[in-house]
Amino acid sequence: MFFGKTASVSSLSMEEARRELSQDPSICLIDVRAEDEYASGHIPGSIHLPLHRLSLAPGVVPGKDTRVFVYCLSGARSRQACLTLAKLGYTNVTNIGGILDWSGKIERMVGV
């Protein structure tokens, strides 16, 4: 029986993502955590687009074929975000998991 195609989500470890990001500056890095989480520490160069505001992605991500890496705190919200972005027509979306596994520099908002 055929029940329809389920969108699949590709994934990379944070270490693999860090290497890819250092080699390809065109990758669009999206943090889907809440405002306070983003302010307390995020990956430099990431775009803050909370999960509940992903419908705004077309105004933030340049094209549907743009290479997009998505992260959150532990990886659950980023997986959900990748599925949502795929439904919005984005074709090159990768879940890189949670910032808890990030070993690179962290940027904080002033005053937090």
N, CA, C and O atoms as a GROMACS GRO file, in nm:
protein
  448
    1MET      N    1   0.084  -0.118   0.000
    1MET     CA    2   0.000   0.000   0.000
    1MET      C    3   0.088   0.124   0.000
    1MET      O    4   0.197   0.124   0.057
    2PHE      N    5   0.041   0.229  -0.063
    2PHE     CA    6   0.115   0.354  -0.072
    2PHE      C    7   0.047   0.459   0.013
    2PHE      O    8  -0.072   0.488  -0.005
    3PHE      N    9   0.120   0.517   0.106
    3PHE     CA   10   0.063   0.616   0.197
    3PHE      C   11   0.117   0.755   0.174
    3PHE      O   12   0.088   0.846   0.251
    4GLY      N   13   0.194   0.774   0.069
    4GLY     CA   14   0.252   0.906   0.044
    4GLY      C   15   0.396   0.909   0.090
    4GLY      O   16   0.437   0.834   0.178
    5LYS      N   17   0.471   0.996   0.029
    5LYS     CA   18   0.613   1.006   0.061
    5LYS      C   19   0.634   1.088   0.187
    5LYS      O   20   0.576   1.195   0.203
    6THR      N   21   0.717   1.038   0.276
    6THR     CA   22   0.754   1.109   0.396
    6THR      C   23   0.887   1.179   0.370
    6THR      O   24   0.981   1.118   0.319
    7ALA      N   25   0.894   1.305   0.404
    7ALA     CA   26   1.017   1.379   0.383
    7ALA      C   27   1.127   1.322   0.472
    7ALA      O   28   1.104   1.289   0.588
    8SER      N   29   1.245   1.309   0.415
    8SER     CA   30   1.357   1.262   0.494
    8SER      C   31   1.447   1.381   0.525
    8SER      O   32   1.449   1.481   0.453
    9VAL      N   33   1.520   1.368   0.632
    9VAL     CA   34   1.608   1.476   0.676
    9VAL      C   35   1.750   1.423   0.675
    9VAL      O   36   1.780   1.321   0.737
   10SER      N   37   1.839   1.492   0.604
   10SER     CA   38   1.980   1.452   0.611
   10SER      C   39   2.040   1.514   0.736
   10SER      O   40   1.990   1.613   0.788
   11SER      N   41   2.147   1.452   0.783
   11SER     CA   42   2.209   1.504   0.904
   11SER      C   43   2.360   1.491   0.896
   11SER      O   44   2.415   1.409   0.823
   12LEU      N   45   2.425   1.574   0.974
   12LEU     CA   46   2.570   1.574   0.991
   12LEU      C   47   2.598   1.592   1.139
   12LEU      O   48   2.518   1.651   1.212
   13SER      N   49   2.711   1.541   1.183
   13SER     CA   50   2.752   1.569   1.320
   13SER      C   51   2.795   1.715   1.328
   13SER      O   52   2.825   1.777   1.226
   14MET      N   53   2.799   1.769   1.448
   14MET     CA   54   2.844   1.907   1.465
   14MET      C   55   2.988   1.923   1.418
   14MET      O   56   3.024   2.027   1.362
   15GLU      N   57   3.070   1.822   1.440
   15GLU     CA   58   3.210   1.830   1.396
   15GLU      C   59   3.220   1.836   1.243
   15GLU      O   60   3.296   1.915   1.188
   16GLU      N   61   3.141   1.750   1.177
   16GLU     CA   62   3.138   1.753   1.030
   16GLU      C   63   3.084   1.887   0.981
   16GLU      O   64   3.135   1.944   0.884
   17ALA      N   65   2.981   1.936   1.046
   17ALA     CA   66   2.922   2.064   1.008
   17ALA      C   67   3.022   2.178   1.025
   17ALA      O   68   3.029   2.267   0.941
   18ARG      N   69   3.098   2.176   1.133
   18ARG     CA   70   3.198   2.280   1.158
   18ARG      C   71   3.300   2.284   1.045
   18ARG      O   72   3.338   2.391   0.999
   19ARG      N   73   3.345   2.166   1.000
   19ARG     CA   74   3.439   2.159   0.887
   19ARG      C   75   3.376   2.214   0.760
   19ARG      O   76   3.437   2.293   0.688
   20GLU      N   77   3.253   2.171   0.732
   20GLU     CA   78   3.182   2.216   0.612
   20GLU      C   79   3.163   2.368   0.613
   20GLU      O   80   3.185   2.435   0.512
   21LEU      N   81   3.123   2.422   0.728
   21LEU     CA   82   3.101   2.566   0.740
   21LEU      C   83   3.230   2.643   0.718
   21LEU      O   84   3.228   2.752   0.660
   22SER      N   85   3.343   2.589   0.763
   22SER     CA   86   3.470   2.659   0.746
   22SER      C   87   3.516   2.657   0.600
   22SER      O   88   3.593   2.743   0.558
   23GLN      N   89   3.469   2.560   0.524
   23GLN     CA   90   3.508   2.547   0.383
   23GLN      C   91   3.410   2.612   0.287
   23GLN      O   92   3.447   2.643   0.173
   24ASP      N   93   3.287   2.632   0.328
   24ASP     CA   94   3.183   2.684   0.237
   24ASP      C   95   3.105   2.798   0.304
   24ASP      O   96   3.007   2.772   0.374
   25PRO      N   97   3.148   2.923   0.281
   25PRO     CA   98   3.079   3.037   0.344
   25PRO      C   99   2.939   3.063   0.291
   25PRO      O  100   2.867   3.147   0.346
   26SER      N  101   2.899   2.994   0.185
   26SER     CA  102   2.764   3.016   0.131
   26SER      C  103   2.656   2.938   0.206
   26SER      O  104   2.537   2.960   0.182
   27ILE      N  105   2.695   2.848   0.296
   27ILE     CA  106   2.597   2.771   0.374
   27ILE      C  107   2.521   2.866   0.465
   27ILE      O  108   2.580   2.948   0.535
   28CYS      N  109   2.390   2.853   0.463
   28CYS     CA  110   2.303   2.934   0.549
   28CYS      C  111   2.280   2.855   0.679
   28CYS      O  112   2.220   2.748   0.677
   29LEU      N  113   2.328   2.909   0.790
   29LEU     CA  114   2.321   2.843   0.920
   29LEU      C  115   2.206   2.903   1.000
   29LEU      O  116   2.205   3.023   1.028
   30ILE      N  117   2.109   2.820   1.037
   30ILE     CA  118   1.990   2.868   1.108
   30ILE      C  119   1.979   2.806   1.246
   30ILE      O  120   1.989   2.685   1.263
   31ASP      N  121   1.959   2.893   1.345
   31ASP     CA  122   1.936   2.855   1.484
   31ASP      C  123   1.786   2.868   1.509
   31ASP      O  124   1.731   2.977   1.497
   32VAL      N  125   1.719   2.757   1.543
   32VAL     CA  126   1.574   2.760   1.559
   32VAL      C  127   1.529   2.764   1.706
   32VAL      O  128   1.412   2.739   1.735
   33ARG      N  129   1.621   2.795   1.796
   33ARG     CA  130   1.585   2.802   1.938
   33ARG      C  131   1.510   2.931   1.970
   33ARG      O  132   1.498   3.020   1.886
   34ALA      N  133   1.460   2.939   2.092
   34ALA     CA  134   1.387   3.057   2.140
   34ALA      C  135   1.483   3.176   2.152
   34ALA      O  136   1.605   3.159   2.154
   35GLU      N  137   1.426   3.294   2.160
   35GLU     CA  138   1.503   3.419   2.165
   35GLU      C  139   1.606   3.420   2.278
   35GLU      O  140   1.721   3.457   2.256
   36ASP      N  141   1.564   3.381   2.398
   36ASP     CA  142   1.656   3.384   2.512
   36ASP      C  143   1.769   3.282   2.496
   36ASP      O  144   1.881   3.308   2.539
   37GLU      N  145   1.740   3.168   2.437
   37GLU     CA  146   1.843   3.067   2.414
   37GLU      C  147   1.948   3.120   2.315
   37GLU      O  148   2.068   3.105   2.336
   38TYR      N  149   1.900   3.183   2.207
   38TYR     CA  150   1.990   3.238   2.107
   38TYR      C  151   2.078   3.347   2.167
   38TYR      O  152   2.198   3.352   2.142
   39ALA      N  153   2.019   3.434   2.246
   39ALA     CA  154   2.092   3.544   2.308
   39ALA      C  155   2.200   3.494   2.404
   39ALA      O  156   2.306   3.555   2.416
   40SER      N  157   2.172   3.383   2.472
   40SER     CA  158   2.268   3.332   2.571
   40SER      C  159   2.389   3.265   2.507
   40SER      O  160   2.489   3.243   2.575
   41GLY      N  161   2.382   3.233   2.380
   41GLY     CA  162   2.496   3.177   2.310
   41GLY      C  163   2.456   3.107   2.182
   41GLY      O  164   2.371   3.019   2.183
   42HIS      N  165   2.519   3.147   2.070
   42HIS     CA  166   2.488   3.088   1.940
   42HIS      C  167   2.615   3.077   1.856
   42HIS      O  168   2.717   3.139   1.887
   43ILE      N  169   2.607   3.000   1.751
   43ILE     CA  170   2.721   2.983   1.661
   43ILE      C  171   2.736   3.112   1.580
   43ILE      O  172   2.639   3.159   1.521
   44PRO      N  173   2.857   3.169   1.577
   44PRO     CA  174   2.878   3.293   1.502
   44PRO      C  175   2.836   3.277   1.355
   44PRO      O  176   2.865   3.176   1.290
   45GLY      N  177   2.767   3.378   1.306
   45GLY     CA  178   2.721   3.376   1.168
   45GLY      C  179   2.586   3.311   1.148
   45GLY      O  180   2.532   3.311   1.037
   46SER      N  181   2.530   3.256   1.255
   46SER     CA  182   2.400   3.191   1.241
   46SER      C  183   2.289   3.296   1.234
   46SER      O  184   2.301   3.406   1.287
   47ILE      N  185   2.182   3.257   1.167
   47ILE     CA  186   2.062   3.340   1.156
   47ILE      C  187   1.963   3.286   1.258
   47ILE      O  188   1.940   3.166   1.266
   48HIS      N  189   1.904   3.376   1.335
   48HIS     CA  190   1.806   3.334   1.433
   48HIS      C  191   1.668   3.332   1.368
   48HIS      O  192   1.615   3.436   1.329
   49LEU      N  193   1.612   3.213   1.356
   49LEU     CA  194   1.478   3.196   1.300
   49LEU      C  195   1.408   3.090   1.384
   49LEU      O  196   1.412   2.971   1.352
   50PRO      N  197   1.343   3.134   1.494
   50PRO     CA  198   1.281   3.038   1.586
   50PRO      C  199   1.185   2.943   1.514
   50PRO      O  200   1.122   2.979   1.414
   51LEU      N  201   1.175   2.824   1.566
   51LEU     CA  202   1.092   2.720   1.506
   51LEU      C  203   0.951   2.770   1.474
   51LEU      O  204   0.899   2.740   1.366
   52HIS      N  205   0.891   2.844   1.564
   52HIS     CA  206   0.754   2.891   1.543
   52HIS      C  207   0.743   3.001   1.436
   52HIS      O  208   0.632   3.044   1.403
   53ARG      N  209   0.857   3.046   1.383
   53ARG     CA  210   0.855   3.152   1.280
   53ARG      C  211   0.913   3.104   1.147
   53ARG      O  212   0.948   3.186   1.062
   54LEU      N  213   0.924   2.974   1.128
   54LEU     CA  214   0.985   2.920   1.006
   54LEU      C  215   0.911   2.959   0.878
   54LEU      O  216   0.968   2.953   0.770
   55SER      N  217   0.785   2.998   0.890
   55SER     CA  218   0.712   3.042   0.772
   55SER      C  219   0.776   3.166   0.711
   55SER      O  220   0.748   3.201   0.596
   56LEU      N  221   0.864   3.234   0.787
   56LEU     CA  222   0.934   3.353   0.736
   56LEU      C  223   1.062   3.317   0.660
   56LEU      O  224   1.130   3.407   0.611
   57ALA      N  225   1.094   3.190   0.651
   57ALA     CA  226   1.218   3.146   0.585
   57ALA      C  227   1.234   3.202   0.443
   57ALA      O  228   1.346   3.240   0.408
   58PRO      N  229   1.130   3.208   0.362
   58PRO     CA  230   1.151   3.261   0.226
   58PRO      C  231   1.206   3.404   0.225
   58PRO      O  232   1.270   3.443   0.127
   59GLY      N  233   1.183   3.481   0.328
   59GLY     CA  234   1.238   3.616   0.334
   59GLY      C  235   1.378   3.621   0.392
   59GLY      O  236   1.443   3.725   0.391
   60VAL      N  237   1.426   3.507   0.444
   60VAL     CA  238   1.556   3.501   0.511
   60VAL      C  239   1.657   3.418   0.432
   60VAL      O  240   1.773   3.457   0.418
   61VAL      N  241   1.613   3.305   0.380
   61VAL     CA  242   1.701   3.214   0.306
   61VAL      C  243   1.690   3.248   0.157
   61VAL      O  244   1.581   3.244   0.101
   62PRO      N  245   1.803   3.280   0.093
   62PRO     CA  246   1.803   3.334  -0.042
   62PRO      C  247   1.732   3.252  -0.150
   62PRO      O  248   1.664   3.311  -0.234
   63GLY      N  249   1.743   3.122  -0.150
   63GLY     CA  250   1.679   3.042  -0.254
   63GLY      C  251   1.645   2.904  -0.204
   63GLY      O  252   1.704   2.856  -0.107
   64LYS      N  253   1.550   2.839  -0.269
   64LYS     CA  254   1.503   2.707  -0.227
   64LYS      C  255   1.612   2.600  -0.239
   64LYS      O  256   1.604   2.496  -0.175
   65ASP      N  257   1.714   2.626  -0.322
   65ASP     CA  258   1.822   2.529  -0.337
   65ASP      C  259   1.947   2.566  -0.256
   65ASP      O  260   2.050   2.500  -0.266
   66THR      N  261   1.936   2.672  -0.175
   66THR     CA  262   2.047   2.712  -0.087
   66THR      C  263   2.080   2.600   0.010
   66THR      O  264   1.990   2.533   0.061
   67ARG      N  265   2.207   2.579   0.034
   67ARG     CA  266   2.249   2.480   0.132
   67ARG      C  267   2.222   2.538   0.271
   67ARG      O  268   2.276   2.642   0.306
   68VAL      N  269   2.139   2.468   0.350
   68VAL     CA  270   2.095   2.517   0.480
   68VAL      C  271   2.131   2.414   0.587
   68VAL      O  272   2.098   2.296   0.575
   69PHE      N  273   2.199   2.461   0.693
   69PHE     CA  274   2.225   2.380   0.811
   69PHE      C  275   2.138   2.435   0.923
   69PHE      O  276   2.131   2.557   0.942
   70VAL      N  277   2.073   2.347   0.998
   70VAL     CA  278   1.981   2.387   1.104
   70VAL      C  279   2.024   2.323   1.235
   70VAL      O  280   2.058   2.205   1.240
   71TYR      N  281   2.022   2.404   1.343
   71TYR     CA  282   2.054   2.349   1.475
   71TYR      C  283   1.962   2.409   1.581
   71TYR      O  284   1.896   2.510   1.559
   72CYS      N  285   1.961   2.342   1.697
   72CYS     CA  286   1.884   2.389   1.813
   72CYS      C  287   1.968   2.358   1.937
   72CYS      O  288   2.090   2.372   1.932
   73LEU      N  289   1.907   2.318   2.046
   73LEU     CA  290   1.983   2.285   2.167
   73LEU      C  291   2.035   2.142   2.162
   73LEU      O  292   2.154   2.117   2.185
   74SER      N  293   1.945   2.047   2.132
   74SER     CA  294   1.984   1.906   2.136
   74SER      C  295   1.965   1.831   2.004
   74SER      O  296   2.020   1.722   1.987
   75GLY      N  297   1.888   1.886   1.912
   75GLY     CA  298   1.867   1.823   1.782
   75GLY      C  299   1.722   1.792   1.748
   75GLY      O  300   1.691   1.767   1.632
   76ALA      N  301   1.633   1.792   1.847
   76ALA     CA  302   1.493   1.758   1.822
   76ALA      C  303   1.420   1.867   1.743
   76ALA      O  304   1.354   1.838   1.643
   77ARG      N  305   1.432   1.991   1.787
   77ARG     CA  306   1.365   2.102   1.716
   77ARG      C  307   1.424   2.123   1.578
   77ARG      O  308   1.353   2.157   1.484
   78SER      N  309   1.556   2.102   1.566
   78SER     CA  310   1.618   2.122   1.435
   78SER      C  311   1.569   2.016   1.335
   78SER      O  312   1.554   2.046   1.217
   79ARG      N  313   1.545   1.895   1.381
   79ARG     CA  314   1.490   1.792   1.292
   79ARG      C  315   1.351   1.833   1.246
   79ARG      O  316   1.319   1.823   1.128
   80GLN      N  317   1.270   1.880   1.338
   80GLN     CA  318   1.135   1.926   1.304
   80GLN      C  319   1.143   2.044   1.207
   80GLN      O  320   1.065   2.052   1.112
   81ALA      N  321   1.237   2.135   1.230
   81ALA     CA  322   1.255   2.251   1.143
   81ALA      C  323   1.295   2.208   1.002
   81ALA      O  324   1.247   2.265   0.904
   82CYS      N  325   1.381   2.109   0.992
   82CYS     CA  326   1.423   2.060   0.860
   82CYS      C  327   1.304   2.004   0.782
   82CYS      O  328   1.290   2.028   0.662
   83LEU      N  329   1.218   1.930   0.850
   83LEU     CA  330   1.097   1.878   0.786
   83LEU      C  331   1.007   1.991   0.738
   83LEU      O  332   0.951   1.986   0.628
   84THR      N  333   0.994   2.094   0.821
   84THR     CA  334   0.911   2.209   0.785
   84THR      C  335   0.971   2.282   0.664
   84THR      O  336   0.898   2.319   0.572
   85LEU      N  337   1.102   2.302   0.665
   85LEU     CA  338   1.167   2.370   0.553
   85LEU      C  339   1.151   2.289   0.424
   85LEU      O  340   1.131   2.347   0.317
   86ALA      N  341   1.160   2.158   0.434
   86ALA     CA  342   1.139   2.073   0.317
   86ALA      C  343   0.997   2.091   0.263
   86ALA      O  344   0.977   2.096   0.142
   87LYS      N  345   0.899   2.099   0.353
   87LYS     CA  346   0.760   2.121   0.311
   87LYS      C  347   0.743   2.257   0.246
   87LYS      O  348   0.655   2.275   0.161
   88LEU      N  349   0.827   2.354   0.285
   88LEU     CA  350   0.823   2.488   0.224
   88LEU      C  351   0.895   2.491   0.090
   88LEU      O  352   0.896   2.593   0.022
   89GLY      N  353   0.956   2.378   0.052
   89GLY     CA  354   1.020   2.368  -0.079
   89GLY      C  355   1.170   2.376  -0.081
   89GLY      O  356   1.231   2.375  -0.188
   90TYR      N  357   1.234   2.383   0.037
   90TYR     CA  358   1.380   2.386   0.042
   90TYR      C  359   1.433   2.246   0.016
   90TYR      O  360   1.385   2.148   0.074
   91THR      N  361   1.533   2.235  -0.070
   91THR     CA  362   1.578   2.105  -0.120
   91THR      C  363   1.714   2.060  -0.066
   91THR      O  364   1.755   1.947  -0.091
   92ASN      N  365   1.784   2.145   0.007
   92ASN     CA  366   1.919   2.111   0.051
   92ASN      C  367   1.936   2.147   0.200
   92ASN      O  368   2.020   2.229   0.236
   93VAL      N  369   1.854   2.084   0.283
   93VAL     CA  370   1.848   2.114   0.425
   93VAL      C  371   1.910   2.001   0.505
   93VAL      O  372   1.882   1.884   0.480
   94THR      N  373   1.995   2.036   0.603
   94THR     CA  374   2.064   1.937   0.685
   94THR      C  375   2.050   1.971   0.833
   94THR      O  376   2.072   2.085   0.874
   95ASN      N  377   2.013   1.871   0.911
   95ASN     CA  378   2.005   1.884   1.056
   95ASN      C  379   2.145   1.859   1.111
   95ASN      O  380   2.201   1.750   1.094
   96ILE      N  381   2.202   1.959   1.178
   96ILE     CA  382   2.335   1.940   1.237
   96ILE      C  383   2.327   1.920   1.388
   96ILE      O  384   2.429   1.918   1.456
   97GLY      N  385   2.206   1.905   1.439
   97GLY     CA  386   2.188   1.868   1.579
   97GLY      C  387   2.182   1.983   1.676
   97GLY      O  388   2.121   2.086   1.648
   98GLY      N  389   2.246   1.964   1.791
   98GLY     CA  390   2.235   2.060   1.899
   98GLY      C  391   2.363   2.133   1.930
   98GLY      O  392   2.473   2.077   1.919
   99ILE      N  393   2.348   2.258   1.969
   99ILE     CA  394   2.462   2.340   2.004
   99ILE      C  395   2.539   2.281   2.123
   99ILE      O  396   2.655   2.316   2.145
  100LEU      N  397   2.475   2.194   2.199
  100LEU     CA  398   2.543   2.127   2.310
  100LEU      C  399   2.665   2.049   2.261
  100LEU      O  400   2.759   2.026   2.338
  101ASP      N  401   2.665   2.009   2.133
  101ASP     CA  402   2.776   1.933   2.076
  101ASP      C  403   2.874   2.019   1.997
  101ASP      O  404   2.971   1.966   1.942
  102TRP      N  405   2.852   2.148   1.991
  102TRP     CA  406   2.938   2.240   1.916
  102TRP      C  407   3.068   2.262   1.992
  102TRP      O  408   3.066   2.292   2.111
  103SER      N  409   3.181   2.246   1.923
  103SER     CA  410   3.311   2.263   1.989
  103SER      C  411   3.381   2.392   1.945
  103SER      O  412   3.493   2.420   1.987
  104GLY      N  413   3.315   2.468   1.861
  104GLY     CA  414   3.375   2.593   1.814
  104GLY      C  415   3.337   2.712   1.900
  104GLY      O  416   3.284   2.698   2.010
  105LYS      N  417   3.366   2.830   1.848
  105LYS     CA  418   3.338   2.956   1.917
  105LYS      C  419   3.188   2.975   1.935
  105LYS      O  420   3.107   2.935   1.851
  106ILE      N  421   3.152   3.037   2.047
  106ILE     CA  422   3.013   3.073   2.078
  106ILE      C  423   3.007   3.224   2.092
  106ILE      O  424   3.092   3.286   2.157
  107GLU      N  425   2.905   3.282   2.031
  107GLU     CA  426   2.885   3.427   2.038
  107GLU      C  427   2.765   3.454   2.129
  107GLU      O  428   2.664   3.385   2.122
  108ARG      N  429   2.778   3.556   2.214
  108ARG     CA  430   2.668   3.592   2.305
  108ARG      C  431   2.622   3.733   2.276
  108ARG      O  432   2.700   3.818   2.232
  109MET      N  433   2.495   3.758   2.302
  109MET     CA  434   2.441   3.893   2.285
  109MET      C  435   2.488   3.979   2.401
  109MET      O  436   2.499   3.931   2.514
  110VAL      N  437   2.515   4.103   2.375
  110VAL     CA  438   2.560   4.196   2.478
  110VAL      C  439   2.453   4.210   2.586
  110VAL      O  440   2.334   4.223   2.554
  111GLY      N  441   2.494   4.208   2.711
  111GLY     CA  442   2.401   4.226   2.822
  111GLY      C  443   2.335   4.098   2.870
  111GLY      O  444   2.248   4.102   2.957
  112VAL      N  445   2.375   3.986   2.814
  112VAL     CA  446   2.313   3.858   2.854
  112VAL      C  447   2.413   3.778   2.934
  112VAL      O  448   2.382   3.667   2.978
   0.00000   0.00000   0.00000
